[in-house]
Amino acid sequence: MNIAVKKYISIASTVLLLTSCRKNAFDDLNMQDPPVVHIPFNINNINDTYEDVASLAMSYQWGPYNVHDPSVIKAGDWYYAYSTDVAFGASPQAGIQVRKSKDLVDWEFVGWAFKGLPAMGSQFITSNGGTPNSGLWAPYIMKVGSEYRLYYSLASTAFRVSAIGLATATSPEGPWTEKGLAVTSTDGYPGTNAIDPTVVVTPAGEHWMVYGSAWDGLFEVKLNPATGLAASTGDKGKRIVRRGITNGKYNGNLEGAEIIYNPATQKYYLFVSYDWLSTKYNVRVFRSDKPDGPFLDWNGVDVDNQADNGPMIVAPYKFTDHGGWAGTAHCAVFADGTGNFFMAHQGRPAVNRAYMVMHVRKIFWTPDGWPLVSPERYANVPDNEVTAAEVAGDYDQIVLGYTVVPGYEQEQQDPQYSVAFNSTLNADGKINGDANNTWTYKAPWLELHWNKGQFVDKLHVSRERDWESKKTSTIVLTGYNGGGTVIWAKKK
């Protein structure tokens, strides 16, 4: 079963297995009808689960909850997040959920961008013999001049017909006016699938959209910067990413792209999501010198091939004394205007993977231009330089990865958490007391030398909140080994 079908089933299952929706005064809530008074979130009152505020009647208090497939933009002093129509224990209201925050911690629920399904997307699906789904998926937000552009994804219930529509506004809070359909698809598997858009703007002003979920991989099409629609009407673009053969069958569990340009490295980065959204969902990243590729993996291989490519930079994980987080993908990557980048994605707690909580992580860049994310969620912790004396100590260490298990469908049932184990950086420079394994540190980079330097791991050192033990601040490490495998750690 492909990931687009599973996405619909996941939402429907939440409705069937959990509590039903209550009709309430917020059923028609949108961004022109603000909710009741927001109760601020802080690092001490953000929980893994949220059954007490899950109903539509409590939508004003959703904050970081019920978030799936976010897209984030900075507008003035505010960050705005737009996300898929989902709700724990309730029939999700259609219209794209909108939140805002000044610190990336306290998220205030604003409402819905639309009252129901946009007309243009719905009409396209019905005119091509389909029945529109009950909600919108995977929006993408950007600003062009003084205009905000909001792309949405709408698919038919049979997933044969889909459309990426565009609406515009002069404010990030709307009102939104439909402008047209950027990309459409009517062919079903194995062709294109017009959902999950993301757009990058080149320094020269070109606009490129990457899109797709399951089917035959991810595609990229050139847009008209003036309209935000395909530069050539009907153009679906070219395929730029595929996935490998798993257990003798083509693996279509590939979707949720995000493409950015980093001026500091002068490269384009394509973040993609592998696997099933409530279990092994994980983020890979590739890069290119050109906006339309080819995009290369850690080993310099073009990712439009039948192989699983890396590096994997976020995946289901489990630190000590916590059940773990699954479904950690379909990310937004965004900047704060001062050169810092962040990633936002959903996280599903092991205690009940039907809950969806927004995780925001700071991004760091290796000297040779590969992105890394913090192993702990962003909490606006003062990140003053860490000394070598502070680095020494005991750590919870995680090596991100999983193994393919027999059976194409069976492999998606288990989150396969990357589980923490103890590791010690001794004050005398040894690792775990072994003279053959040593560490050196020149802020902010830590090097772990294994087997007398035969293998070297390079990790970025910073401070962040310890969400599992609820400590205000601890030291965290994130980096690559020589093979492109990501290593996370936090000091105990």
C-alpha positions, -999 to +999 in steps of 0.1 A: +000+000+000+015+034-009+021+062+015-006+085+001-033+059+007-019+052+042-020+089+049-058+090+044-063+057+063-043+071+092-066+102+095-097+080+091-085+055+117-080+083+142-117+092+139-128+056+142-106+044+170-108+075+193-135+098+205-160+114+181-162+151+172-184+174+192-203+200+172-194+234+186-192+271+181-157+267+165-169+245+136-167+275+112-136+290+128-112+307+104-085+334+105-111+362+103-129+348+133-103+346+161-106+320+188-110+326+225-082+337+247-049+318+241-033+302+272+005+305+266+025+274+261+060+271+276+085+243+279+069+232+312+034+227+299+039+211+265+030+175+269+034+143+248-003+138+247-033+162+248-066+144+251-080+172+273-077+198+245-081+175+215-117+184+205-126+211+180-142+230+209-107+234+223-090+243+191-079+277+205-056+257+228-041+233+202-009+253+200+018+227+190-008+198+190-025+182+160+003+193+137+012+172+106+032+183+075+040+218+087+053+247+065+067+277+083+075+313+074+088+343+094+067+374+090+078+403+110+081+392+146+060+362+141+066+327+127+035+312+110+030+275+106+004+260+082-004+223+083-026+194+072-062+190+083-059+164+112-073+161+147-068+135+174-102+120+183-122+143+160-133+146+124-107+171+111-122+204+099-111+212+063-092+244+055-055+242+065-046+248+102-027+280+110-006+288+141+018+316+150+047+320+175+073+346+184+097+322+200+091+288+183+079+274+216+046+291+224+024+284+194-010+302+192-037+285+171-050+312+147-077+291+128-081+278+093-070+294+061-102+284+043-138+276+053-138+241+038-123+228+006-111+254-020-134+255-050-108+252-078-092+220-064-125+205-057-139+213-092-108+198-109-112+165-090-150+162-096-146+171-133-121+143-137-144+117-122-132+118-086-146+126-052-126+151-032-111+140+001-126+156+032-095+176+041-064+194+027-029+180+030+006+194+031+004+231+024+034+252+015+038+289+024+061+315+008+062+353+002+069+369-032+072+407-030+043+418-008+022+387-017+019+356+005+014+324-015-002+294+001-002+262-019-025+233-008-028+196-017-062+180-025-066+144-036-096+123-046-107+096-022-094+069-047-061+088-050-063+087-088-068+125-092-050+152-072-042+189-074-018+215-060-037+247-058-026+283-050-042+310-030-028+344-022-031+371+004-015+404+015-013+391+051-001+357+065-035+356+083-055+361+051-081+364+037-070+340+009-081+342-027-077+313-050-055+320-081-053+287-099-039+251-099-001+249-101+002+211-109-024+184-114-024+147-119-050+122-132-031+091-140-026+075-106+002+050-101+029+048-115+028+085-127+030+117-109+011+125-077+003+162-074+005+167-036+032+178-011+045+209-028+077+229-018+092+258-037+127+273-039+137+307-053+171+310-068+193+341-064+185+349-101+147+349-092+137+315-108+110+295-090+111+257-088+085+234-073+092+199-060+062+177-054+050+141-051+041+113-028+046+076-035+038+067-071+069+070-092+090+094-071+093+131-066+091+156-095+103+192-101+087+218-123+096+253-132+071+280-121+063+314-135+074+338-107+047+363-116+018+338-112+032+310-090+018+285-115+036+262-139+057+282-164+043+260-192+006+251-188+002+214-181+039+208-174+045+182-147+083+186-147+109+159-144+116+132-119+145+140-096+142+114-068+132+077-066+136+051-040+150+016-039+137-019-043+127-034-009+123-071-007+119-074-045+092-046-047+096-010-057+093+011-025+069+040-030+072+052+006+088+085-004+072+119-001+071+152+019+099+171+002+113+205+013+138+224-009+159+253+003+188+274-009+216+282+016+235+313+006+264+304+029+271+272+010+256+283-023+239+249-026+204+237-029+192+211-003+164+187-008+149+171+024+127+141+017+106+117+039+109+080+038+085+053+051+052+052+069+041+083+087+032+069+121+061+045+124+095+047+107+089+082+091+124+097+087+141+126+069+169+123+044+188+152+028+205+155-006+222+185-022+229+201-056+247+230-072+216+237-093+180+242-083+168+214-106+195+189-097+209+164-101+207+160-063+234+139-048+236+118-016+264+116+009+284+095-015+279+118-044+254+095-061+224+109-081+193+101-060+171+095-091+179+058-088+165+026-073+184+027-040+178+040-005+200+071-002+214+090+028+222+107+050+193+102+073+192+132+097+160+127+117+144+093+126+123+077+153+144+078+185+142+069+222+163+085+249+166+069+283+135+072+305+112+081+277+090+059+255+103+075+223+091+095+193+079+079+160+068+095+128+095+122+128+093+135+092+076+156+066+096+186+077+096+223+071+130+240+069+130+278+074+153+307+084+150+333+111+164+362+089+198+362+107+214+332+091+199+306+114+179+276+100+153+255+118+134+223+111+098+216+121+081+182+118+055+161+135+064+137+163+042+108+175+047+096+211+052+059+217+025+059+244-001+065+216+011+072+181-023+088+171-011+120+188+008+145+167+030+172+183+051+197+165+088+194+170+111+223+162+149+218+160+178+240+153+199+232+122+237+232+122+260+230+092+292+210+089+323+228+075+318+209+043+281+220+040+259+192+053+230+200+076+225+185+110+196+189+135+197+191+173+188+158+190+166+179+213+137+201+205+143+239+204+135+256+237+152+290+233+180+280+257+209+304+259+236+288+237+268+302+252+300+283+242+306+250+259+340+244+274+361+213+271+357+206+309+319+207+304+321+183+275+336+155+296+310+132+312+284+105+307+260+107+277+229+091+263+241+083+227+219+074+197+230+061+163+202+069+138+192+041+115+171+010+111+172-024+094+149-036+066+128-065+077+112-092+056+079-082+039+071-050+021+041-041+043+054-056+075+085-034+074+063-003+081+046-016+112+074-011+137+089+024+144+123+007+150+133+034+174+170+043+175+176+036+212+201+054+234+230+037+251+255+050+276+288+065+264+315+083+285+339+110+274+365+108+301+382+139+314+416+125+304+406+124+267+396+087+265+363+074+253+348+048+277+381+045+294+398+030+264+432+045+254+426+033+218+396+056+215+401+093+223+383+127+219+394+162+211+374+194+211+377+228+195+344+246+200+319+240+187+333+207+171+340+175+189+360+147+173+358+111+184+388+091+172+382+054+172+408+026+170+437+050+172+422+074+147+412+048+120+376+062+122+366+097+131+332+111+141+327+149+140+299+162+162+286+197+168+283+207+205+256+231+218+232+236+246+195+227+246+167+216+269+166+180+281+129+173+273+130+138+286+143+146+321+128+182+320+161+198+327+163+235+318+196+230+299+221+203+290+248+197+264+238+180+232+259+166+203+249+160+167+272+149+139+282+124+112+306+095+113+328+090+082+301+070+064+274+096+068+255+080+097+242+106+121+251+103+158+231+121+185+240+124+222+230+144+253+248+148+285+232+131+315 
